[in-house]
Amino acid sequence: MTEPRARAARHKGQLNFEKELRGLLFAHGDDEDPLPETVRVLDEITTDFIIETCHAASRHATLNGRQKVKLEDFKFVVRRDDRLLGRMMELIGMEKELKEARKGFNTDEGKVGLERSSGTKKRRRTMKTGEKEEDGEGGEDAEEGDDGMEDQMFGHLTSTAG
């Protein structure tokens, strides 16, 4: 990498990764309460590495005629460090797996009275009037697999509405 940049005065003395570095040092055999100087030096090294990597990725994006930094720019910057590139690819893979796993969960279970976000919506209820509005195809009145649970859940809303 290039020469480390001088830290701005506003960041001087401020530790960005103190808690994480203390845990990392303890995990690698240091005392539970490491010396503050050790933590400070490691924090500066870590912060400088992140700043320099971001500057190099930004420089690569600019040379490619883009204003926004993309993931490929970071891959290009760390392409010569096999361990770092491998860890980066592993984290990217884990992020994709987590996104796929999140899709499997119904995230709108607690949203009573709001429209559900499923793409196969056949009808919806309005909270004020309790009327059914048909949005579906083929004149169907309810979603497939609807067993009347929605009517039981929202029955009190329709009976009180005018």
Backbone as ProteinMPNN parsed JSONL, in Angstrom:
{"seq_chain_A": "MTEPRARAARHKGQLNFEKELRGLLFAHGDDEDPLPETVRVLDEITTDFIIETCHAASRHATLNGRQKVKLEDFKFVVRRDDRLLGRMMELIGMEKELKEARKGFNTDEGKVGLERSSGTKKRRRTMKTGEKEEDGEGGEDAEEGDDGMEDQMFGHLTSTAG", "coords_chain_A": {"N_chain_A": [[0.838, -1.18, 0.0], [0.225, 2.337, -0.124], [1.823, 5.213, 1.329], [0.815, 5.687, 4.685], [-1.914, 7.802, 5.485], [-2.04, 10.877, 7.32], [-3.742, 11.016, 10.381], [-6.807, 12.665, 10.779], [-7.372, 15.551, 12.806], [-9.707, 15.467, 14.296], [-10.174, 12.798, 14.712], [-8.141, 11.943, 16.241], [-6.969, 10.18, 18.977], [-9.41, 9.004, 19.356], [-10.87, 5.863, 19.557], [-11.794, 3.424, 17.274], [-12.274, 0.693, 17.11], [-12.063, -0.465, 19.63], [-13.326, -2.253, 21.502], [-13.616, -4.615, 19.968], [-10.938, -5.148, 19.295], [-9.797, -5.589, 21.81], [-11.102, -7.955, 22.54], [-10.14, -9.603, 20.486], [-7.382, -9.612, 21.015], [-7.388, -10.871, 23.523], [-8.403, -13.344, 22.792], [-6.291, -14.334, 21.37], [-4.416, -14.875, 23.282], [-3.489, -12.792, 24.887], [-3.57, -10.683, 27.826], [-6.615, -10.3, 29.756], [-7.253, -7.67, 30.105], [-5.779, -5.727, 28.055], [-2.835, -3.678, 27.421], [-3.386, -0.189, 27.124], [-1.937, 1.217, 25.177], [-1.249, -0.74, 23.339], [-3.735, -1.451, 22.295], [-4.446, 1.013, 21.204], [-2.478, 1.388, 19.184], [-2.971, -0.833, 17.515], [-5.573, -0.171, 16.769], [-5.135, 2.173, 15.302], [-3.62, 1.114, 13.178], [-5.491, -0.631, 12.044], [-7.568, 1.151, 11.346], [-6.192, 2.834, 9.544], [-5.603, 0.95, 7.544], [-8.188, 0.332, 6.614], [-9.019, 2.849, 5.669], [-7.076, 3.353, 3.668], [-7.574, 1.19, 1.937], [-10.163, 1.792, 1.1], [-9.667, 4.242, -0.202], [-8.025, 3.346, -2.284], [-9.822, 1.673, -3.643], [-11.691, 3.566, -4.421], [-10.106, 5.107, -6.106], [-9.657, 3.212, -8.118], [-12.254, 2.909, -9.098], [-12.675, 5.464, -10.114], [-10.756, 5.528, -12.158], [-11.938, 3.749, -13.849], [-14.008, 5.194, -14.769], [-16.239, 5.626, -13.17], [-18.361, 7.01, -10.627], [-19.3, 5.884, -8.361], [-18.305, 3.504, -5.942], [-17.818, 0.104, -6.364], [-18.315, -3.364, -5.436], [-16.541, -4.885, -6.934], [-14.39, -3.193, -7.206], [-13.188, -3.247, -4.69], [-12.487, -5.938, -4.674], [-10.581, -5.891, -6.687], [-8.601, -4.333, -5.47], [-7.663, -5.952, -3.374], [-6.698, -8.152, -4.692], [-4.184, -9.388, -4.824], [-3.643, -10.436, -2.37], [-4.143, -13.409, -1.189], [-5.315, -14.608, 1.099], [-6.858, -12.542, 2.206], [-8.552, -11.938, 0.057], [-9.846, -14.4, -0.185], [-11.208, -14.538, 2.274], [-12.871, -12.341, 1.965], [-14.463, -13.192, -0.181], [-15.693, -15.352, 1.042], [-17.236, -14.076, 3.024], [-18.943, -12.595, 1.387], [-20.328, -14.667, 0.16], [-21.618, -15.757, 2.421], [-23.282, -13.621, 3.047], [-25.023, -13.618, 0.854], [-26.268, -16.099, 1.262], [-27.602, -15.563, 3.677], [-29.411, -13.594, 2.828], [-31.014, -15.109, 1.114], [-32.076, -16.898, 2.982], [-33.562, -15.176, 4.572], [-35.609, -14.506, 2.874], [-37.278, -16.658, 3.054], [-38.739, -16.378, 5.356], [-41.8, -15.139, 6.723], [-42.193, -11.891, 6.859], [-44.167, -10.082, 7.491], [-45.92, -10.744, 9.555], [-46.732, -9.49, 11.928], [-48.098, -7.244, 11.144], [-50.944, -6.049, 11.429], [-53.895, -5.391, 9.711], [-52.637, -4.02, 7.67], [-51.678, -3.937, 4.229], [-50.642, -6.979, 2.832], [-47.532, -8.114, 1.55], [-47.411, -9.999, -0.49], [-47.095, -11.236, -3.807], [-49.231, -12.55, -4.983], [-51.717, -11.542, -4.367], [-55.159, -11.508, -3.813], [-57.296, -10.149, -2.712], [-58.102, -7.331, -0.606], [-58.6, -5.702, 2.52], [-60.268, -2.805, 3.648], [-59.652, -0.703, 6.34], [-61.5, 1.18, 7.401], [-64.081, 0.861, 6.228], [-64.5, -1.845, 6.016], [-65.081, -3.246, 3.762], [-64.669, -5.538, 1.048], [-62.218, -5.445, -1.412], [-61.81, -6.441, -4.638], [-58.971, -7.611, -6.208], [-58.083, -9.6, -7.704], [-57.622, -12.194, -10.244], [-59.768, -13.832, -12.581], [-62.108, -13.692, -11.149], [-62.011, -14.675, -8.591], [-62.698, -14.806, -5.114], [-61.18, -15.074, -2.836], [-57.871, -15.713, -1.509], [-55.87, -18.502, -2.566], [-56.099, -21.365, -0.547], [-57.174, -20.02, 1.58], [-58.716, -20.185, 4.607], [-60.7, -18.904, 5.987], [-59.621, -17.808, 8.245], [-58.726, -15.207, 8.254], [-61.117, -13.797, 8.245], [-62.027, -14.438, 10.762], [-60.059, -13.281, 12.312], [-60.226, -10.55, 11.707], [-62.862, -9.946, 12.125], [-64.022, -8.456, 14.19], [-63.345, -5.896, 13.446], [-64.828, -5.405, 11.144], [-67.426, -5.623, 12.058], [-67.776, -3.46, 13.765], [-67.413, -1.294, 12.176], [-69.099, 1.188, 10.256]], "CA_chain_A": [[0.0, 0.0, 0.0], [0.938, 3.608, -0.153], [2.148, 5.818, 2.617], [-0.408, 5.953, 5.463], [-2.295, 9.209, 5.612], [-2.078, 11.381, 8.684], [-5.097, 11.03, 10.923], [-7.379, 14.0, 10.975], [-7.324, 15.949, 14.214], [-10.936, 15.095, 14.991], [-10.133, 11.372, 15.025], [-6.981, 11.648, 17.073], [-7.311, 9.743, 20.32], [-10.661, 8.264, 19.347], [-10.684, 4.476, 19.146], [-12.939, 2.947, 16.516], [-12.469, -0.748, 17.262], [-11.469, -0.813, 20.925], [-13.951, -3.449, 22.074], [-13.286, -5.758, 19.119], [-9.51, -5.442, 19.399], [-9.555, -6.184, 23.134], [-11.541, -9.345, 22.445], [-9.219, -10.303, 19.595], [-6.13, -9.815, 21.745], [-7.628, -11.882, 24.559], [-8.572, -14.632, 22.108], [-4.971, -14.783, 20.906], [-3.53, -15.169, 24.388], [-3.081, -11.636, 25.684], [-4.286, -10.496, 29.079], [-8.013, -9.901, 29.569], [-7.232, -6.21, 30.018], [-4.493, -5.41, 27.429], [-2.318, -2.318, 27.583], [-4.085, 0.778, 26.264], [-1.078, 1.579, 24.053], [-1.364, -1.814, 22.357], [-5.047, -1.305, 21.654], [-4.414, 2.241, 20.407], [-1.66, 1.163, 17.991], [-3.715, -1.735, 16.632], [-6.711, 0.575, 16.236], [-4.62, 3.052, 14.249], [-3.252, 0.279, 12.033], [-6.728, -1.11, 11.433], [-8.252, 2.289, 10.733], [-5.414, 3.236, 8.373], [-5.794, -0.058, 6.51], [-9.524, 0.502, 6.035], [-9.025, 4.1, 4.908], [-6.265, 3.166, 2.461], [-8.278, 0.268, 1.039], [-11.281, 2.543, 0.517], [-9.111, 5.207, -1.152], [-7.567, 2.605, -3.468], [-11.02, 1.238, -4.373], [-12.245, 4.772, -5.034], [-9.21, 5.437, -7.208], [-9.92, 2.249, -9.185], [-13.554, 3.249, -9.682], [-12.485, 6.688, -10.897], [-10.029, 5.17, -13.379], [-12.886, 3.041, -14.717], [-15.024, 6.141, -15.203], [-17.425, 5.566, -12.313], [-18.305, 7.82, -9.417], [-19.634, 5.016, -7.236], [-17.409, 2.379, -5.697], [-18.533, -1.17, -6.374], [-17.635, -4.481, -4.802], [-15.439, -5.302, -7.805], [-13.239, -2.324, -6.936], [-12.514, -3.792, -3.508], [-11.859, -7.201, -5.089], [-9.383, -5.539, -7.435], [-7.59, -3.807, -4.549], [-7.09, -7.037, -2.555], [-6.508, -9.32, -5.575], [-2.879, -10.025, -4.634], [-3.615, -11.047, -1.039], [-5.043, -14.557, -1.313], [-6.081, -14.82, 2.334], [-7.842, -11.474, 2.332], [-9.538, -12.131, -1.007], [-10.635, -15.576, 0.172], [-12.12, -14.172, 3.365], [-13.863, -11.444, 1.384], [-15.399, -14.006, -0.963], [-16.454, -16.146, 2.008], [-18.229, -13.19, 3.634], [-19.939, -12.282, 0.355], [-21.159, -15.864, 0.039], [-22.481, -15.855, 3.603], [-24.307, -12.575, 2.939], [-26.026, -14.094, -0.105], [-27.031, -17.158, 1.923], [-28.497, -14.932, 4.648], [-30.495, -12.945, 2.086], [-31.922, -16.169, 0.667], [-32.761, -17.445, 4.148], [-34.541, -14.184, 5.024], [-36.753, -14.543, 1.966], [-38.145, -17.754, 3.448], [-39.547, -16.013, 6.509], [-42.866, -14.188, 6.491], [-41.809, -10.753, 7.687], [-45.279, -9.196, 7.781], [-46.867, -11.409, 10.442], [-47.215, -8.595, 12.963], [-48.69, -6.051, 10.555], [-52.385, -6.248, 11.39], [-54.642, -4.359, 9.014], [-51.892, -3.457, 6.562], [-51.616, -4.821, 3.076], [-49.538, -7.926, 2.831], [-46.678, -7.825, 0.402], [-47.293, -11.122, -1.418], [-47.414, -10.89, -5.186], [-50.423, -13.267, -5.432], [-52.821, -10.996, -3.582], [-56.433, -11.579, -4.496], [-58.197, -9.15, -2.147], [-57.601, -6.626, 0.56], [-59.657, -5.08, 3.318], [-60.014, -1.448, 4.099], [-59.895, -0.663, 7.778], [-62.608, 2.032, 7.787], [-65.392, 0.387, 5.806], [-64.602, -3.287, 6.161], [-65.493, -3.831, 2.485], [-63.647, -6.294, 0.334], [-61.935, -4.958, -2.749], [-61.239, -7.56, -5.401], [-57.868, -7.268, -7.08], [-57.634, -10.856, -8.287], [-57.939, -12.57, -11.597], [-60.693, -14.948, -12.705], [-63.264, -13.491, -10.302], [-61.913, -15.361, -7.308], [-62.983, -13.917, -4.006], [-60.207, -15.231, -1.759], [-56.602, -16.323, -1.864], [-55.856, -19.961, -2.495], [-55.734, -21.844, 0.775], [-57.771, -19.178, 2.616], [-59.672, -21.006, 5.337], [-61.564, -18.065, 6.789], [-58.929, -17.322, 9.441], [-58.659, -13.761, 8.182], [-62.426, -13.305, 8.661], [-62.108, -14.568, 12.212], [-59.124, -12.342, 12.93], [-60.624, -9.167, 11.491], [-64.301, -9.856, 12.239], [-64.389, -7.377, 15.085], [-63.18, -4.636, 12.763], [-65.911, -5.198, 10.195], [-68.709, -5.479, 12.746], [-67.863, -2.147, 14.408], [-67.384, -0.235, 11.145], [-70.385, 1.624, 9.893]], "C_chain_A": [[0.881, 1.241, 0.0], [1.232, 4.083, 1.264], [0.869, 6.098, 3.411], [-0.668, 7.445, 5.602], [-2.289, 9.617, 7.083], [-3.525, 11.406, 9.152], [-5.569, 12.463, 11.104], [-7.428, 14.299, 12.467], [-8.583, 15.515, 14.971], [-10.95, 13.626, 15.38], [-8.988, 11.008, 15.958], [-7.432, 11.3, 18.49], [-8.599, 8.949, 20.405], [-10.404, 6.856, 18.817], [-11.958, 3.976, 18.472], [-13.275, 1.488, 16.808], [-11.948, -1.261, 18.606], [-12.031, -2.136, 21.465], [-13.567, -4.706, 21.287], [-11.817, -6.15, 19.254], [-9.153, -6.038, 20.754], [-9.962, -7.659, 23.136], [-10.613, -10.183, 21.584], [-7.89, -10.588, 20.291], [-6.283, -10.895, 22.814], [-7.766, -13.271, 23.93], [-7.242, -15.197, 21.634], [-3.951, -14.871, 22.029], [-3.047, -13.991, 25.198], [-3.908, -11.6, 26.966], [-5.724, -10.05, 28.788], [-8.137, -8.388, 29.448], [-5.89, -5.802, 29.409], [-4.09, -3.961, 27.657], [-3.045, -1.357, 26.634], [-3.263, 1.186, 25.041], [-1.172, 0.539, 22.941], [-2.665, -1.684, 21.587], [-5.055, -0.085, 20.745], [-3.646, 2.042, 19.108], [-2.391, 0.244, 17.003], [-4.92, -1.039, 16.014], [-6.269, 1.502, 15.115], [-4.258, 2.264, 12.996], [-4.496, -0.182, 11.29], [-7.453, 0.011, 10.702], [-7.517, 2.752, 9.483], [-5.576, 2.243, 7.234], [-7.149, 0.119, 5.824], [-9.587, 1.754, 5.174], [-8.261, 3.937, 3.601], [-6.941, 2.238, 1.455], [-9.44, 0.983, 0.357], [-10.788, 3.565, -0.501], [-8.657, 4.5, -2.434], [-8.757, 2.126, -4.301], [-11.673, 2.424, -5.069], [-11.413, 5.194, -6.238], [-9.452, 4.495, -8.399], [-11.25, 2.543, -9.866], [-13.435, 4.489, -10.562], [-11.769, 6.386, -12.205], [-10.914, 4.414, -14.365], [-14.063, 3.923, -15.125], [-16.309, 6.099, -14.394], [-17.241, 6.475, -11.113], [-18.578, 6.972, -8.184], [-18.662, 3.851, -7.153], [-18.247, 1.112, -5.633], [-17.693, -2.237, -5.678], [-16.435, -4.947, -5.624], [-14.194, -4.449, -7.591], [-12.462, -2.816, -5.723], [-11.845, -5.121, -3.834], [-10.563, -6.927, -5.841], [-8.257, -5.094, -6.501], [-6.91, -4.94, -3.778], [-6.754, -8.274, -3.381], [-5.195, -10.055, -5.335], [-2.74, -10.71, -3.276], [-4.635, -12.177, -1.016], [-5.905, -14.772, -0.07], [-7.188, -13.785, 2.476], [-8.944, -11.616, 1.278], [-10.432, -13.331, -0.71], [-11.633, -15.285, 1.271], [-13.226, -13.256, 2.856], [-14.909, -12.236, 0.605], [-16.271, -14.864, -0.046], [-17.556, -15.303, 2.653], [-19.318, -12.798, 2.641], [-20.884, -13.461, 0.165], [-22.112, -16.023, 1.211], [-23.596, -14.817, 3.554], [-25.405, -12.998, 1.968], [-26.886, -15.19, 0.507], [-28.021, -16.581, 2.924], [-29.666, -14.233, 3.962], [-31.509, -13.983, 1.613], [-32.709, -16.743, 1.837], [-33.825, -16.482, 4.66], [-35.785, -14.183, 4.151], [-37.751, -15.616, 2.375], [-39.052, -17.431, 4.62], [-40.615, -15.013, 6.104], [-42.631, -13.005, 7.412], [-42.965, -9.847, 8.046], [-46.346, -9.869, 8.637], [-47.484, -10.44, 11.439], [-47.906, -7.355, 12.434], [-50.19, -6.267, 10.384], [-53.031, -5.082, 10.661], [-53.904, -3.725, 7.864], [-51.894, -4.438, 5.403], [-50.438, -5.757, 3.214], [-48.781, -7.779, 1.523], [-46.57, -8.985, -0.574], [-47.752, -10.702, -2.802], [-48.676, -11.559, -5.688], [-51.654, -12.799, -4.671], [-54.095, -11.015, -4.413], [-57.41, -10.525, -3.981], [-57.505, -8.422, -1.004], [-58.779, -5.985, 1.276], [-59.268, -3.645, 3.622], [-60.44, -1.367, 5.542], [-61.16, 0.119, 8.132], [-63.957, 1.417, 7.442], [-65.572, -1.108, 5.986], [-65.022, -3.97, 4.874], [-64.324, -4.584, 1.882], [-63.467, -5.666, -1.028], [-61.252, -6.088, -3.495], [-60.17, -7.034, -6.327], [-57.477, -8.455, -7.936], [-58.059, -11.058, -9.715], [-58.956, -13.691, -11.551], [-61.871, -14.837, -11.755], [-63.194, -14.225, -8.98], [-62.064, -14.362, -6.191], [-61.905, -13.977, -2.939], [-58.932, -15.829, -2.301], [-56.725, -17.829, -1.805], [-55.415, -20.376, -1.106], [-56.305, -20.994, 1.891], [-58.86, -19.976, 3.314], [-60.561, -20.186, 6.257], [-60.902, -17.529, 8.044], [-58.865, -15.8, 9.443], [-59.991, -13.159, 8.62], [-62.579, -13.389, 10.173], [-61.23, -13.53, 12.895], [-59.621, -10.912, 12.841], [-62.125, -8.966, 11.612], [-64.742, -8.71, 13.117], [-64.258, -6.014, 14.415], [-64.335, -4.366, 11.816], [-67.241, -5.014, 10.886], [-68.862, -4.12, 13.394], [-67.889, -1.023, 13.392], [-68.781, -0.028, 10.599], [-71.0, 1.281, 8.659]], "O_chain_A": [[2.106, 1.174, 0.11], [0.917, 3.415, 2.248], [-0.069, 6.685, 2.872], [0.251, 8.237, 5.809], [-2.508, 8.793, 7.971], [-4.423, 11.776, 8.396], [-4.817, 13.343, 11.525], [-7.517, 13.386, 13.288], [-8.516, 15.228, 16.166], [-11.677, 13.245, 16.297], [-8.893, 9.866, 16.41], [-8.186, 12.047, 19.114], [-8.858, 8.29, 21.412], [-9.797, 6.681, 17.761], [-13.053, 4.087, 19.023], [-14.441, 1.097, 16.757], [-11.446, -2.382, 18.689], [-11.27, -3.029, 21.838], [-13.234, -5.735, 21.874], [-11.487, -7.334, 19.319], [-8.288, -6.91, 20.832], [-9.248, -8.505, 23.673], [-10.329, -11.336, 21.907], [-7.342, -11.683, 20.167], [-5.399, -11.735, 22.984], [-7.291, -14.259, 24.491], [-7.089, -16.413, 21.512], [-2.75, -14.936, 21.769], [-2.256, -14.174, 26.124], [-4.828, -12.397, 27.152], [-6.015, -9.499, 27.726], [-9.029, -7.887, 28.764], [-4.942, -5.551, 30.153], [-4.912, -3.127, 28.038], [-3.285, -1.69, 25.474], [-3.826, 1.47, 23.984], [-1.176, 0.877, 21.758], [-2.683, -1.797, 20.361], [-5.603, -0.132, 19.644], [-4.098, 2.472, 18.047], [-2.423, 0.514, 15.802], [-5.252, -1.291, 14.855], [-6.945, 1.61, 14.092], [-4.555, 2.693, 11.882], [-4.552, -0.131, 10.061], [-7.899, -0.165, 9.568], [-8.149, 3.035, 8.465], [-5.675, 2.646, 6.075], [-7.242, 0.063, 4.598], [-10.141, 1.728, 4.075], [-8.746, 4.339, 2.544], [-6.882, 2.482, 0.25], [-9.669, 0.794, -0.838], [-11.411, 3.744, -1.548], [-8.88, 5.001, -3.536], [-8.708, 2.168, -5.53], [-12.156, 2.292, -6.194], [-11.957, 5.592, -7.268], [-9.452, 4.932, -9.55], [-11.356, 2.434, -11.087], [-14.033, 4.55, -11.637], [-12.132, 6.927, -13.249], [-10.67, 4.436, -15.571], [-15.008, 3.449, -15.757], [-17.363, 6.5, -14.888], [-16.125, 6.687, -10.639], [-18.136, 7.308, -7.086], [-18.253, 3.288, -8.169], [-19.259, 1.057, -4.934], [-16.517, -2.029, -5.377], [-15.421, -5.359, -5.061], [-13.073, -4.924, -7.773], [-11.231, -2.805, -5.72], [-10.758, -5.408, -3.332], [-9.57, -7.633, -5.664], [-7.095, -5.438, -6.717], [-5.701, -4.89, -3.554], [-6.544, -9.347, -2.814], [-5.108, -11.249, -5.623], [-1.807, -11.486, -3.067], [-5.833, -11.945, -0.846], [-7.09, -15.084, -0.181], [-8.32, -14.119, 2.824], [-10.124, -11.436, 1.577], [-11.637, -13.285, -0.956], [-12.777, -15.734, 1.211], [-14.38, -13.38, 3.265], [-16.106, -11.974, 0.723], [-17.451, -15.077, -0.327], [-18.684, -15.771, 2.809], [-20.486, -12.683, 3.014], [-22.093, -13.28, 0.026], [-23.275, -16.381, 1.027], [-24.723, -15.091, 3.967], [-26.585, -12.763, 2.226], [-28.099, -15.216, 0.298], [-29.155, -17.052, 3.016], [-30.791, -14.275, 4.461], [-32.717, -13.763, 1.699], [-33.894, -17.044, 1.692], [-34.876, -16.916, 5.131], [-36.884, -13.896, 4.624], [-38.94, -15.502, 2.079], [-40.034, -18.135, 4.855], [-40.384, -14.149, 5.257], [-42.848, -13.105, 8.62], [-42.783, -8.919, 8.834], [-47.536, -9.603, 8.471], [-48.664, -10.569, 11.762], [-48.271, -6.483, 13.223], [-50.646, -6.632, 9.3], [-52.748, -3.922, 10.958], [-54.503, -2.941, 7.127], [-52.093, -5.637, 5.595], [-49.363, -5.361, 3.663], [-49.345, -7.364, 0.511], [-45.689, -8.955, -1.433], [-48.683, -9.91, -2.948], [-49.172, -11.173, -6.746], [-52.538, -13.601, -4.369], [-54.105, -10.592, -5.569], [-58.263, -10.055, -4.734], [-56.462, -8.849, -0.509], [-59.831, -5.76, 0.679], [-58.097, -3.324, 3.823], [-61.48, -1.906, 5.921], [-61.842, -0.249, 9.089], [-64.877, 1.44, 8.259], [-66.702, -1.582, 6.097], [-65.297, -5.169, 4.885], [-63.159, -4.306, 2.165], [-64.442, -5.385, -1.724], [-60.241, -6.625, -3.043], [-60.412, -6.132, -7.129], [-56.62, -8.327, -8.811], [-58.748, -10.233, -10.315], [-59.002, -14.435, -10.571], [-62.584, -15.823, -11.569], [-64.214, -14.385, -8.31], [-61.62, -13.219, -6.295], [-61.731, -13.01, -2.197], [-58.903, -16.381, -3.401], [-57.569, -18.37, -1.092], [-54.473, -19.812, -0.549], [-55.963, -21.212, 3.053], [-59.824, -20.4, 2.676], [-61.12, -20.723, 7.213], [-61.558, -16.856, 8.839], [-58.94, -15.172, 10.499], [-60.01, -12.128, 9.291], [-63.188, -12.516, 10.791], [-61.603, -12.968, 13.925], [-59.462, -10.139, 13.786], [-62.625, -7.906, 11.236], [-65.74, -8.053, 12.82], [-64.974, -5.078, 14.77], [-64.78, -3.225, 11.692], [-68.111, -4.318, 10.363], [-69.99, -3.657, 13.563], [-68.334, 0.082, 13.7], [-69.558, -0.977, 10.493], [-72.129, 1.694, 8.396]]}, "name": "protein", "num_of_chains": 1, "seq": "MTEPRARAARHKGQLNFEKELRGLLFAHGDDEDPLPETVRVLDEITTDFIIETCHAASRHATLNGRQKVKLEDFKFVVRRDDRLLGRMMELIGMEKELKEARKGFNTDEGKVGLERSSGTKKRRRTMKTGEKEEDGEGGEDAEEGDDGMEDQMFGHLTSTAG"}
